[in-house]
């Protein structure tokens, strides 16, 4: 009886170990996990195509702007707002400011920015509603913003510019001062 239990234990252990070993021929990938079409030729051998290798090569060759830009953090250029846990990193060049359309308000309502800076409006209102962003100076055509959609405008000239949300002019408006 003890011999039978021992033999069964050895068989189970060998099956478990065999399941943990990878097939080096497939680069550590089981035949079942290869994506692509598996075809069998006349000799019964599998001719698996692996699309993942092609996708990886394409992705490796693509670069984004974020890959090319590395922010330089200098201890003298950083400051932490008291109790907020937010670190502000000063940088040179144009900046992008965000105006959030939420709770039927445009927040922040007034911004002072530099020439060549951009403003990014995003609709995060609950309940979901489409808002139409209007430039009172005609800088852009009226922009309908559905829930979670956005619009960015780059301010190239100095001046004071006003915007509002059509139908919500009293609550959802703002001024952008470009210096």
C-alpha positions as CSV (number, residue, x, y, z in Angstrom):
1,X,0.0,0.0,0.0
2,X,2.8,2.4,0.9
3,X,4.6,1.5,-2.3
4,X,1.6,2.4,-4.4
5,X,1.2,5.8,-2.7
6,X,4.9,6.5,-3.2
7,X,4.7,5.6,-6.9
8,X,1.6,7.8,-7.4
9,X,3.4,10.7,-5.6
10,X,6.4,10.3,-7.9
11,X,4.2,10.3,-11.0
12,X,2.4,13.5,-9.8
13,X,5.6,15.2,-8.9
14,X,7.1,14.4,-12.3
15,X,4.0,15.8,-14.0
16,X,4.2,19.0,-12.0
17,X,7.9,19.4,-12.8
18,X,7.3,18.7,-16.5
19,X,4.6,21.4,-16.6
20,X,7.1,23.9,-15.1
21,X,9.8,23.3,-17.6
22,X,9.8,25.6,-20.7
23,X,10.5,24.5,-24.2
24,X,13.8,26.2,-25.2
25,X,13.0,25.7,-28.9
26,X,10.2,28.3,-28.7
27,X,12.2,30.8,-26.7
28,X,10.3,29.8,-23.4
29,X,6.9,30.1,-25.0
30,X,4.5,27.1,-25.0
31,X,3.0,26.2,-28.4
32,X,-0.5,26.9,-27.0
33,X,0.4,30.6,-26.2
34,X,1.8,31.5,-29.6
35,X,-0.4,34.1,-31.2
36,X,-1.0,33.9,-34.9
37,X,-2.2,31.1,-37.2
38,X,-0.9,27.6,-36.4
39,X,-0.6,25.4,-39.6
40,X,0.4,21.8,-40.0
41,X,2.4,20.7,-43.0
42,X,2.2,17.3,-44.7
43,X,4.8,15.8,-42.3
44,X,2.7,16.8,-39.3
45,X,5.0,19.5,-38.1
46,X,3.7,22.7,-36.8
47,X,4.5,25.9,-38.7
48,X,3.5,28.6,-36.2
49,X,3.7,32.2,-37.2
50,X,4.2,34.7,-34.4
51,X,2.8,38.2,-35.0
52,X,4.1,39.3,-31.7
53,X,7.7,39.5,-33.0
54,X,6.6,41.8,-35.8
55,X,4.7,44.1,-33.5
56,X,7.6,44.3,-31.1
57,X,9.9,45.3,-33.9
58,X,7.5,48.1,-35.0
59,X,7.1,49.3,-31.4
60,X,10.8,49.3,-30.8
61,X,11.3,51.6,-33.8
62,X,8.7,54.1,-32.8
63,X,9.6,56.9,-30.5
64,X,7.4,59.5,-28.9
65,X,8.2,63.0,-27.9
66,X,8.2,62.0,-24.3
67,X,11.0,59.5,-25.0
68,X,13.1,62.3,-26.5
69,X,12.5,64.8,-23.7
70,X,14.0,64.2,-20.3
71,X,13.1,66.9,-17.7
72,X,16.2,68.1,-15.8
73,X,15.5,68.5,-12.1
74,X,17.7,70.9,-10.2
75,X,17.3,71.3,-6.5
76,X,17.2,75.1,-6.9
77,X,14.4,74.9,-9.4
78,X,12.0,72.8,-7.4
79,X,9.7,73.8,-4.7
80,X,7.1,71.9,-2.8
81,X,3.8,73.5,-1.9
82,X,3.3,73.3,1.8
83,X,1.2,70.3,2.8
84,X,0.1,69.5,-0.8
85,X,2.7,66.9,-1.7
86,X,3.0,68.6,-5.1
87,X,6.4,69.3,-6.5
88,X,6.7,72.1,-9.0
89,X,9.5,71.8,-11.5
90,X,10.4,75.1,-13.2
91,X,11.2,74.7,-16.9
92,X,12.0,76.9,-19.8
93,X,10.0,77.1,-22.9
94,X,6.3,77.1,-23.6
95,X,3.9,75.7,-21.0
96,X,0.4,74.2,-21.2
97,X,-2.2,75.3,-18.7
98,X,-5.4,73.2,-18.0
99,X,-8.9,74.7,-17.6
100,X,-11.3,72.0,-16.3
101,X,-15.0,72.3,-17.1
102,X,-16.5,70.6,-14.1
103,X,-19.5,71.2,-11.8
104,X,-20.8,73.8,-14.3
105,X,-17.7,75.9,-13.7
106,X,-14.5,76.7,-15.7
107,X,-11.6,76.3,-13.2
108,X,-9.4,78.3,-13.0
109,X,-11.4,81.1,-14.5
110,X,-8.6,83.6,-15.0
111,X,-5.1,82.7,-16.1
112,X,-2.0,84.8,-16.7
113,X,0.4,83.1,-19.2
114,X,3.4,83.9,-21.4
115,X,3.5,84.3,-25.1
116,X,3.7,80.9,-26.9
117,X,2.0,79.1,-23.9
118,X,-1.1,77.0,-24.6
119,X,-4.4,76.5,-22.7
120,X,-6.0,73.0,-22.6
121,X,-9.7,72.9,-21.9
122,X,-11.2,69.6,-20.9
123,X,-14.9,68.7,-20.2
124,X,-15.1,66.6,-17.0
125,X,-18.6,67.7,-16.0
126,X,-21.0,65.3,-14.2
127,X,-23.7,64.8,-15.3
128,X,-22.2,64.4,-18.8
129,X,-23.1,67.3,-21.0
130,X,-21.7,68.8,-24.2
131,X,-20.4,72.3,-23.8
132,X,-19.5,74.7,-26.6
133,X,-16.3,76.7,-26.0
134,X,-16.5,80.3,-27.5
135,X,-13.7,82.7,-28.0
136,X,-15.1,86.2,-27.6
137,X,-12.3,87.6,-29.8
138,X,-12.8,85.0,-32.5
139,X,-9.5,83.2,-32.0
140,X,-11.1,79.8,-32.8
141,X,-14.4,78.6,-34.2
142,X,-16.9,77.5,-31.5
143,X,-15.7,74.1,-30.2
144,X,-18.2,71.6,-28.9
145,X,-16.7,69.6,-26.1
146,X,-18.4,66.3,-25.2
147,X,-17.6,64.5,-21.9
148,X,-13.8,63.9,-21.6
149,X,-13.0,65.6,-24.8
150,X,-10.6,68.5,-25.0
151,X,-9.4,71.5,-27.0
152,X,-6.0,73.2,-26.9
153,X,-5.1,76.7,-28.2
154,X,-1.6,78.3,-28.4
155,X,-1.5,82.0,-27.6
156,X,1.1,83.6,-29.9
157,X,0.3,87.3,-29.2
158,X,0.1,89.3,-26.0
159,X,-3.2,90.7,-24.9
160,X,-6.3,89.8,-22.9
161,X,-8.7,87.2,-24.2
162,X,-12.1,86.1,-22.9
163,X,-13.9,82.9,-23.4
164,X,-17.2,81.4,-22.2
165,X,-19.4,78.3,-22.5
166,X,-22.4,78.9,-24.7
167,X,-25.6,78.9,-22.6
168,X,-23.6,79.0,-19.3
169,X,-22.0,82.4,-19.7
170,X,-22.4,83.6,-16.1
171,X,-20.9,80.6,-14.5
172,X,-18.5,79.2,-17.1
173,X,-16.3,82.0,-18.3
174,X,-12.8,83.2,-18.0
175,X,-10.1,85.6,-19.0
176,X,-6.6,84.7,-20.3
177,X,-4.0,87.4,-20.0
178,X,-0.9,86.8,-22.2
179,X,2.1,88.9,-21.2
